[in-house]
Amino acid sequence: MTLVYQSTRDAQNQVTASQAILQGLATDGGLFTPLTMPKVHLDFSQLKTASYQEVAMLVLSAFLDDFTEEELAYCINHAYDDKFDTSIIAPLVKLEDHYNLELFHGSTIAFKDMALSILPYLLTTSAKKQGVDNKIVILTATSGDTGKAAMAGFADVPGTEIIVFYPKGGVSKIQELQMTTQAGDNTHVVAIEGNFDDSQTDVKRMFNDLKLREKLLSHQMQLSSANSMNIGRLVPQVVYYVYAYAQLVKSGDIQNGDEINVTVPTGNFGNILAAYYAREIGVPIHKLICASNENNVLTDFFNTGIYDKKREFKITSSPSMDILVSSNLERLIFHLLGNDADKTEALMEDLVNQGEYKLEPVRPEILDLFAAGFASEQDTRAEITRVYRQSHYIEDPHTAVASAVYQGYKNKTTDQTPTVIASTASPYKFPRVAVEAVTGTDTGDDFKAVQKLHELSGVAIPKAVSGLETASVRHKTVVAIADMQQAVEDYLGV
């Protein structure tokens, strides 16, 4: 029986996996979400010797069950190839008291590569399956990493255009240059005079704009998303949690069936939601530890049941988490309410109109799986320093947020369950922050910091950074929030 994906806001809006991927965001503003979890036979005594690609085939064939085996093999083999600098794809590194799941070995050195390497193939395959000949316009807001990873995946893919909005001054210098130097005739990058929430809100509005949709269709174009709002972005992230557990069994660090904890630094809630889905299909996860930076709206939500975005937006050293409206939390809310679309829609309307909502879950046992904490800027830098002194290993600030929150959780609960931390970016993406934390001195320049980071860590400078300083800046457009749609129409010539 084909898996049903339903909008979180309309019980009548039900589609298959390929239809959900092609649309990206539901036309009613909701997110397509599986009504039930697929049955997956996770035999870790066998999976411990499986390749990443083989694990991906097992998981994706269950979630994307209207794709043929040949179609998925094509997508997987083209995604997880030599664009990753290790054949392991997602190495698990043992540190003093936890394991870092390194998700940054792709072409843009951030975890977004894990899903955005495959999304273009899933999307173009979905279009063929649905008989769609329109040009697919990828419209995405980024808090730093999604934009570059999406453009790297979609650059010069026939039948697509990609337009990325990012907050001017709200990303690291390396992140900005990775985006603004992106090649590809179909890639477009726009800085906005606002923050990530501003850009994400207007991108969602454009998806729901009927006049814009009709105008694009008249030019044989349609919108889709590369954000984790797209189920084709979210489902591939489930794979690496299954893979990580298999690797722990393989190394003998745990026995098959032992529980683990997973700690995830998150702003938009997609990466930790994927870990929840991994648990739902059979990975023995005890606690899902949600780590936030000073934009700690998720921490407050899990501790109080109230989601309140009415607070100061803070620009931090972990910019990919500088988010106050966590889009993917809507999917968890939907599950917490027993898959009730009407109640979910009402809460989302409260968030828009009142700036907050209070959750009264139908399934509180799901909430019990989560623990939450946040790390201040001082905590983050101190954790980079501590881990380096203890393990001679340098974490990026997002991973350090998760590491600091995990230390706080462990001290508070004395929970000794083996713990995997999702290490979401290379420190080379945020070299000044990492080097200053370790040495106490700010280099004053990202590229001087890259050289110093290499000296300190002994880790090779990745291709994603080398040569970036002298690369030609191709994208220089800056617009006000109110002018985002005009920029889209101008780029597309509609």
C-alpha positions, 0 to 999 in steps of 0.5 A, spaced: 500 500 500 502 506 497 504 511 503 500 517 504 503 524 505 498 529 507 498 536 508 499 538 516 493 543 515 488 540 510 486 532 511 483 532 504 490 534 501 493 527 500 499 525 495 504 520 494 511 521 495 513 523 488 507 528 488 509 531 495 517 532 492 515 535 486 510 540 490 515 542 495 510 546 500 503 544 500 498 549 496 494 550 503 501 552 507 502 546 510 507 541 510 506 534 507 507 529 512 507 521 512 500 519 516 504 513 518 511 510 518 513 505 513 515 498 515 522 497 515 526 491 517 532 494 520 537 488 521 543 491 524 547 485 524 547 485 517 546 493 516 553 494 520 557 491 514 552 495 509 555 501 505 551 508 506 548 507 499 545 500 501 542 503 507 540 509 503 536 504 498 533 500 504 530 507 508 528 511 501 525 505 498 520 505 504 519 512 505 519 514 497 515 507 495 512 510 489 519 510 486 521 504 482 528 500 485 531 503 478 529 510 479 532 510 486 538 507 485 539 512 479 538 517 484 542 514 490 548 512 486 549 519 483 548 523 489 553 519 494 559 519 489 566 522 489 563 529 491 564 526 498 571 526 500 570 519 504 567 513 501 564 512 508 560 518 506 558 520 514 564 518 518 563 517 526 568 519 530 569 517 537 571 523 542 572 522 550 564 521 552 560 521 545 561 520 538 561 526 532 557 524 526 561 528 521 555 530 516 560 535 512 564 531 507 560 533 501 562 539 496 559 545 501 562 542 507 555 542 511 550 537 513 545 540 508 549 536 502 547 529 505 540 531 502 541 536 497 546 532 493 540 527 492 534 532 492 535 534 484 535 527 482 529 526 486 525 532 484 527 531 476 525 524 477 518 526 480 517 531 475 518 525 469 513 520 473 508 526 474 508 527 467 510 535 468 514 538 463 514 545 466 520 548 468 521 547 476 523 553 480 527 552 486 525 558 491 529 557 498 530 561 504 537 560 507 540 561 514 547 560 511 548 552 508 542 550 505 543 556 499 550 553 497 548 546 498 542 547 494 545 551 488 551 546 488 546 540 487 541 544 482 547 548 478 545 547 470 540 541 472 536 542 465 529 544 466 530 548 473 532 555 476 534 556 483 533 562 487 536 563 494 535 568 499 539 570 505 540 575 510 545 580 509 550 580 514 547 574 517 551 569 515 559 567 515 564 570 510 565 563 508 558 562 507 556 568 503 562 567 499 560 560 497 553 563 495 555 569 491 561 565 487 556 560 485 557 558 478 551 556 474 546 559 469 540 557 472 543 560 479 541 566 482 542 569 489 539 575 493 541 578 499 535 581 503 535 587 508 532 582 514 533 576 517 532 569 516 525 569 519 523 575 514 526 571 508 522 564 510 516 568 511 516 571 504 518 565 501 512 561 504 507 567 502 510 566 495 508 559 495 501 560 497 500 566 492 495 564 487 496 570 482 504 568 482 502 561 481 498 562 475 503 567 472 508 562 473 504 556 470 502 561 464 510 561 462 510 553 464 514 554 470 512 552 477 515 553 484 518 547 488 522 548 495 529 545 497 528 547 504 527 541 509 519 543 508 520 539 502 519 531 504 525 530 499 530 534 503 527 531 510 527 523 508 534 522 506 536 525 513 533 519 516 538 515 513 544 517 516 541 516 523 540 509 521 547 508 518 550 511 525 547 506 529 549 500 524 556 503 525 556 503 532 554 496 532 560 494 527 565 497 532 563 494 538 561 500 542 554 498 543 550 491 542 545 490 537 539 493 540 542 497 545 539 504 546 543 511 544 541 518 545 542 523 539 543 530 540 542 535 534 543 542 533 537 545 530 534 551 528 529 549 523 527 542 526 528 538 520 535 535 522 532 532 529 525 531 526 529 526 521 532 523 528 525 522 530 523 518 524 529 514 524 526 512 531 519 511 529 522 506 524 526 502 529 533 505 531 533 504 538 533 511 540 532 513 548 532 521 548 532 526 542 536 532 545 534 538 541 540 543 542 539 551 540 543 557 541 541 564 544 535 564 539 532 559 544 525 558 542 525 551 541 528 550 548 522 554 551 517 550 547 519 543 550 520 546 557 513 549 557 509 547 551 508 554 549 511 556 542 513 564 543 516 567 537 515 574 540 523 575 542 529 579 540 532 575 534 539 574 535 545 574 530 550 569 533 556 565 531 552 559 529 548 563 524 544 556 521 540 556 527 539 563 528 531 562 527 525 564 531 520 560 526 522 553 526 518 550 520 519 543 521 516 543 528 509 543 524 510 536 522 511 534 530 506 538 532 501 535 527 503 528 530 503 530 537 495 532 535 494 525 533 495 527 525 489 533 526 490 538 520 484 542 523 488 543 530 495 544 527 492 549 522 489 553 528 496 553 532 499 555 526 494 561 525 495 563 532 503 563 531 502 568 525 496 572 528 498 572 536 506 570 535 505 564 540 501 558 541 500 553 547 500 546 545 496 541 549 498 534 545 494 528 544 500 524 544 504 527 550 509 520 550 512 523 543 514 529 547 517 525 553 522 523 548 525 530 547 530 533 552 532 541 550 537 546 552 541 552 549 548 554 549 550 562 550 555 565 545 560 564 551 558 557 552 559 555 545 566 558 545 568 555 551 566 548 548 570 549 542 576 550 547 574 544 552 573 539 546 580 541 543 584 541 549 581 534 551 581 531 544 585 535 539 579 536 535 576 542 533 568 543 532 564 548 528 560 553 533 553 549 531 556 542 533 559 546 539 552 548 541 550 541 541 556 538 545 555 544 550 548 542 551 549 535 551 554 536 557 549 540 560 544 534 559 548 529 562 550 533 568 543 534 570 540 527 568 547 523 569 544 519 563 550 515 561 547 512 554 552 512 549 550 519 545 551 521 538 552 528 536 550 530 529 556 534 527 553 539 522 559 543 519 566 543 518 570 548 522 573 551 516 566 554 514 567 558 521 574 559 521 575 565 525 570 563 531 574 556 531 581 559 531 579 565 536 576 559 541 582 555 541 587 561 541 584 566 544 586 571 538 581 573 533 585 573 526 581 579 523 580 575 517 577 569 515 582 566 510 588 568 515 583 563 520 583 558 515 591 557 515 591 557 522 585 552 523 589 548 518 596 548 523 592 547 529 588 541 527 592 538 521 586 537 517 586 538 510 583 545 507 577 542 504 576 544 496 570 548 498 574 553 501 581 553 498 580 558 492 574 561 495 578 568 497 580 569 489 573 566 486 569 571 482 563 574 485 557 573 481 551 575 485 551 582 488 543 583 488 541 586 495 533 587 496 528 589 501 524 584 504 518 587 500 521 586 493 523 579 494 517 577 489 519 582 484 526 579 484 523 572 483 519 575 477 525 579 474 530 573 474 524 569 471 522 574 466 515 573 468 
